[in-house]
């Protein structure tokens, strides 16, 4: 009875549309989990972005899918852009690598949500698999090979001056035991006499296990 019942002119259930939504959602979620959990997280080890990417992907997919057949009025469309703009400007600066993954996550979600009957499921599957392969190859075999990053707290603020750059990098290398490639300086607290650093280093299995052990001890 629900198949033909309506409420305020809207059907209670459209079986075909519901099944298509479930199929596409799980396809999208599967692809995103592979890219975010088994490619990005394996290299970066950052759980905050792991949660963010999956949640953003699911939200963007459902938003794009459900609004596909809806005619948006100008005010509503501008409101959506304003919301995303506010969210962007109220967040901290996102590193270029994480921003790239964010773009990939959103792009995949939109592709899986808006592909119509003119595109076969084999073409859709080929597109998703291609993105997975290219992302994995770029992360593990090309320019990002062996590079990892960590957030640390640094307590020698006098070393952050531009004229102490070389001594600063050397000090971080000696104190962490890592082959530092570059360092980004985040928030600085003069009250606590410490600064937040993001260090990028060439991956070393022993050092990686040491940091992972210390992180587990703090949980």
Secondary structure, DSSP 8 states (H G I E B T S, - for coil): -TTT-EETTEES--HHHHHHHHHHHHHHHHHHHHHIIIIIHHHH--HHHHHHHHHHHHHHHHHHHHTTT----HHHHHHHHHHHHHHHHTS----HHHHHHHHHHHHHHHHHHH--TTS-HHHHHHHHHHHHHHHHHHHHTSTTTTEEEEEEEE--GGGGSGGGHHHHHHHHHHHH-SEEEEEEEEEEETTTTEEEEEEEEE--HHHHHHHHHHHHHH-
